Amino acid sequence: MASISNKPVEDSSTWMKPRAADSILKGLNGVIMSGRPCKVMAVDVSKTGKHGHAKVTVTGIDLFDGKKYQQVWPASATCFASEVKKTTYQLVSINDGDVELLDDRKESYTLPLQGAVAEALAKEYVRNAPYAVTVMVAVRGDSPERAVFIEQIISYKKV
């Protein structure tokens, strides 16, 4: 399970970009489907019918929990794509269900110990041993006005 921050995204225009539904490409990361950032696995565009618009059916896998989502939009509809950032930190400590990390600028960063990778890290963790931890951050929500951050440890290695 990913850590979901309930604080709104201050500058949501940099994190959520509007896209025309018919411009979604297979392999694109971060398309918001059912309020979740997903990697696009399949795109199917139907032909324009006798009475309406073409439809775009998008199938995606949630970047954080691996669930499959499918959504249908009119080809002219606007959907959103989330910026997805991956950052590597140095592990400082694991205390009381939190992971304390240090970035390149020596600023401290705390993340709840959630998710399978984070739990595996906690089991393997040896005090004062150097670890590199990669964290993925994106936003979730149906619109930029309701966007909140979601972050999760996705990998680690002993260095």
MIVO-843107 format. One line per field, with one value per residue (C-alpha): residue in one letter; x, y, z. Coordinates in Angstrom, 1 decimal, always signed. Each point is the difference from the previous one (the first is absolute). Layout:
BEGIN
aa <- A:...
X <- X:...
Y <- Y:...
Z <- Z:...
//
This chain:
BEGIN
aa <- M:A:S:I:S:N:K:P:V:E:D:S:S:T:W:M:K:P:R:A:A:D:S:I:L:K:G:L:N:G:V:I:M:S:G:R:P:C:K:V:M:A:V:D:V:S:K:T:G:K:H:G:H:A:K:V:T:V:T:G:I:D:L:F:D:G:K:K:Y:Q:Q:V:W:P:A:S:A:T:C:F:A:S:E:V:K:K:T:T:Y:Q:L:V:S:I:N:D:G:D:V:E:L:L:D:D:R:K:E:S:Y:T:L:P:L:Q:G:A:V:A:E:A:L:A:K:E:Y:V:R:N:A:P:Y:A:V:T:V:M:V:A:V:R:G:D:S:P:E:R:A:V:F:I:E:Q:I:I:S:Y:K:K:V
X <- +0.0:+1.3:+0.2:-2.7:+0.5:-3.2:+1.5:-1.1:+2.6:+0.9:+0.9:-2.1:+0.6:+3.6:-1.1:-3.2:+0.0:-3.2:+0.0:-2.5:-1.2:+0.8:+3.7:+0.7:+2.7:+0.8:+2.8:-0.7:+0.4:-2.2:-3.3:-2.7:-2.6:-2.6:+2.0:+3.2:+3.3:+0.3:+2.3:-1.9:+0.1:-2.5:-1.9:-2.9:-1.7:-3.4:-1.2:-2.5:-3.5:-3.1:-1.1:+3.0:+3.7:+2.8:+0.8:+3.4:+0.3:+3.1:+1.3:+2.6:+1.8:+0.2:+3.6:-0.2:-2.2:+0.0:-3.8:-1.4:-2.3:-2.0:-1.6:-2.0:+0.1:-1.4:+2.9:-0.4:-0.1:+2.8:+1.6:+3.0:+3.5:+2.0:+3.7:+1.8:+3.3:+2.5:+2.7:+2.7:+0.8:+2.4:-1.6:+0.7:-2.2:-3.2:-1.9:-3.5:-1.5:+1.8:+2.9:+2.4:+1.8:+2.5:+0.1:+3.0:-0.3:+0.2:-3.6:-1.9:-3.2:-2.3:-2.3:-2.4:+1.2:-2.7:+0.0:+1.7:+3.3:+0.2:-0.9:+2.8:+2.4:-1.0:+0.7:+3.4:+1.0:+3.3:+0.7:+2.8:+0.2:-0.3:-3.2:-1.2:-3.8:-2.0:-3.4:-2.6:-2.3:-3.1:-3.3:-3.5:-3.4:-2.6:+1.0:+2.8:-2.1:-0.3:+3.5:+2.0:+3.5:+0.5:+3.5:+1.5:+3.4:+0.4:+3.5:+3.1:+3.5:+2.9:+2.9
Y <- +0.0:+3.4:+3.0:+2.5:+3.5:+1.8:+3.4:+1.5:+0.4:+3.7:+0.4:-2.7:+1.3:-1.3:-3.4:-0.6:+0.7:+0.0:-2.3:-0.7:-3.6:-0.9:+1.0:-2.6:-2.4:-3.5:+0.0:+3.5:+0.2:+2.0:+0.2:+0.5:-2.8:-0.2:+2.6:-2.1:+0.5:-2.9:-1.3:-0.4:-3.6:+0.1:+2.7:-0.8:+2.7:-0.8:+1.5:+2.8:-1.4:+1.1:+2.2:+1.1:+0.2:-2.5:-1.6:-0.7:-3.0:+0.1:-2.9:+0.8:-1.4:+2.1:+1.1:-0.6:-3.1:-1.8:-0.1:+0.1:+2.8:+0.6:+3.2:+1.2:+3.7:+1.8:+0.7:+3.7:-0.2:+1.4:-2.4:+0.6:-1.4:+0.2:+0.9:-3.0:+0.6:-2.6:+1.2:-2.0:+0.8:-1.2:-1.9:+1.5:-2.1:-2.0:+1.0:-0.5:-0.9:+2.9:+0.0:+3.0:+0.9:+2.5:+1.6:+1.4:+3.4:-1.7:+0.8:-2.5:-1.7:-2.3:-2.5:-2.5:-3.6:-1.4:-2.4:-3.3:+1.5:+2.2:-3.0:-2.1:+2.9:+0.1:-3.8:+0.3:+3.3:+0.0:+3.1:+2.3:-2.0:+2.2:-0.5:+1.8:+0.3:+1.0:+1.7:+0.6:+3.0:+0.9:+1.6:-1.6:+1.6:+0.6:+3.6:+2.4:+1.7:-3.3:-1.3:-1.5:-1.5:-3.7:-1.4:-3.5:-1.7:-2.0:-1.4:+0.0:-1.4:-0.3:+2.2
Z <- +0.0:-0.9:+2.3:-0.9:+1.2:+0.7:-0.7:-3.4:-2.7:+0.0:-3.7:-1.5:-3.6:+0.2:+1.3:-2.0:-3.7:-2.1:-3.0:-2.8:+0.5:-3.6:+0.6:+2.7:-1.0:+1.1:+2.6:+1.3:+3.7:+2.3:-1.8:+2.7:-0.2:+2.8:+1.9:-0.1:-2.0:-2.4:-2.7:-3.2:-1.2:-2.9:-2.0:-2.3:-2.1:-1.4:-3.3:+0.1:+0.0:-1.8:+2.9:+1.9:+0.7:+0.0:+3.3:+1.6:+2.2:+2.2:+2.1:+2.6:+3.0:+3.2:+0.6:+3.8:+0.6:-3.4:-0.3:-3.5:-1.1:-3.2:-0.9:-3.1:-1.1:-3.0:-2.4:+0.5:+3.8:+2.2:+2.5:+2.2:+0.2:+3.2:+0.1:+1.5:+1.8:+1.3:+2.4:+1.7:+3.7:+2.6:+2.8:+3.4:+2.3:+0.5:+3.2:+1.2:-3.4:-1.8:-2.4:+0.3:-3.2:-1.1:-3.4:-2.0:+1.6:+3.5:+0.8:+2.1:-1.4:+2.0:-1.6:+1.7:-0.2:-2.3:-3.0:-0.7:-1.0:+3.2:+2.2:-1.7:+0.6:+3.7:+0.4:-1.7:+1.6:+1.9:+2.1:-1.5:-3.2:-3.1:-2.1:-3.1:+0.0:-3.1:+0.6:-2.7:+0.3:-2.0:+0.6:+0.1:-0.3:-2.7:-0.6:+0.7:+2.7:+1.9:-0.6:+3.0:+0.0:+0.1:+0.7:+0.5:+0.4:-3.2:+0.4:+2.2:+0.0:+2.4:-1.2
//
